[in-house]
Structure formats: C-alpha cells, structure tokens
Amino acid sequence: MSFRLVLSTPHRLFPQRLSLSSFKAFSTHRLTTNCPSCSNKLPTSVPACPNCWNIWNIPPDTSYHDIFALPKDSNPFVIDTTVLKQRFRQMQAACHPDTWASKGQDKQDAAQALSSAVNHAYQTLLQPMPRIEYILSTNGSPMEETDKLEDDDFLMNIMMAREELENAETREEAESVIQENQALIDDTLLEIERLVAQQRWPEAKQAGIRLKYLDGIRKAAMEKQ
C-alpha cells in the first residue's frame, strides 16, 4: 500500500507572487552590522538604514537562519522561537513600508519587498513543518508532490484517526485522538531533530513526510473546536 502526499512548493526568499521590480534600482548587499552607505551601525541585520535612509536588497541565496542571526551549523532544526519572534519584530519596524512612506515611492516599494521577504523567512522558520521542508530543500532532499510513504501501519492509523475525528461530534469525543496524535508529533519532532543533527537527509525526509500527515490530523482536530 502506498499513499501520495501533495506537498507545498519549495521555499523562496522572495515568493513568486512578489514583484521585485522595485528592488532592481537598489544595490544588493549581504547582511552586515553597518550601513554600506553611511557606515552607521544598523538597528538590525537587514540592510535598511534609518540614518541615511537607504535600503538594499538581500541576496536571494541568503540563509533564512542568517537573516535572523540564528545558529544553523550545529542543528538548523533547533530554533529559539522567542528569539526569532523578537528579532522579527525589530526587523519589521526597520523595513516596514509605513516607515519608508515619506522617502519616495521607490524606497517604499523596496521596503515592501524587503518586509515581505523577511516575513516569508520568519513564517518558514517559525513552525516545524515548513522549517523541515526548508532545511531539506537546502540540503538536496526537497519534498516533492510525488513523494510516497511506504509505511502501511502508519498510514492505516492516519486513516483511522481521520475517521474518528469525522465521527466525533464534540471536542471531548475527539480528545483521545488529539492527545495520541500530539504524542506522535512530539516523538516525530525529536526524531527529526536527531536526524538533522546527523545529516541523515533521506531518513529526515521520511520523518518530515510523516509529520505532514500528523500535522494534517492536528489541523483537522482544531476545526472541532
């Protein structure tokens, strides 16, 4: 027995729906602590300077971890989300389009593109599922629409859990499924953390696919609320 799992599209620093035409008028600078123009210290790692009011593009190949100055060498899956959220707020304050509204349309457009890129990186790293998808894609094992999970017992349990959720009329009736699913999610996250640390990408990918199924159960259970 095999099941086909439809996965999301690969992560991009600048989502395809975002127009980057406004960025073409600006130079590209890698992340730095000082403004490339006036040399003043920047308030965040994004190249947006409130002193000389210049703003730059982040190179598309910039690591999402680097954007938020998060360690990635030891284990990129392990992230302090409290630190991530704090740095995201600081960055959005620095490059939010409203902050650049009086600096000309070109700079405001550039701020919009930079703000969207930072937000995309943040949303990717914040939750475990998009985070492991991103890590796998940057290590040569991207999740694909054609990926299959060859684990009949696991897949059967997923089908049974979905059926129980569908038949449950109240949150209380679904509670046992919710708790069991959360325990499986917790175990899978620990497994992914271990496999990523060991750089065992094919196995980490299989664990990521299992997490995708379990996350689907979690989202279905939330609708019962």
C-alpha positions, 0 to 999 in steps of 0.5 A, a space after each residue: 500500500 502506498 499513499 501520495 502526499 501533495 506537498 507545498 512548493 519549495 521555499 523562496 526568499 522572495 515568493 513568486 507572487 512578489 514583484 521585485 521590480 522595485 528592488 532592481 534600482 537598489 544595490 544588493 548587499 549581504 547582511 552586515 552590522 553597518 550601513 554600506 552607505 553611511 557606515 552607521 551601525 544598523 538597528 538590525 541585520 537587514 540592510 535598511 538604514 534609518 540614518 541615511 535612509 537607504 535600503 538594499 536588497 538581500 541576496 536571494 541565496 541568503 540563509 533564512 537562519 542568517 537573516 535572523 542571526 540564528 545558529 544553523 551549523 550545529 542543528 538548523 532544526 533547533 530554533 529559539 522561537 522567542 528569539 526569532 519572534 523578537 528579532 522579527 519584530 525589530 526587523 519589521 519596524 526597520 523595513 516596514 513600508 509605513 516607515 519608508 512612506 515619506 522617502 519616495 515611492 521607490 524606497 517604499 516599494 523596496 521596503 515592501 519587498 524587503 518586509 515581505 521577504 523577511 516575513 516569508 523567512 520568519 513564517 518558514 522558520 517559525 513552525 516545524 513543518 515548513 522549517 523541515 521542508 526548508 532545511 531539506 530543500 537546502 540540503 538536496 532532499 526537497 519534498 516533492 508532490 510525488 513523494 510516497 510513504 511506504 509505511 502501511 501501519 502508519 498510514 492505516 492509523 492516519 486513516 483511522 484517526 481521520 475517521 474518528 475525528 469525522 465521527 466525533 461530534 464534540 471536542 471531548 469525543 475527539 480528545 483521545 485522538 488529539 492527545 495520541 496524535 500530539 504524542 506522535 508529533 512530539 516523538 516525530 519532532 525529536 526524531 527529526 531533530 536527531 536526524 538533522 543533527 546527523 545529516 541523515 537527509 533521506 531518513 529526515 525526509 521520511 520523518 518530515 513526510 510523516 509529520 505532514 500527515 500528523 500535522 494534517 490530523 492536528 489541523 483537522 482536530 482544531 476545526 472541532 473546536 
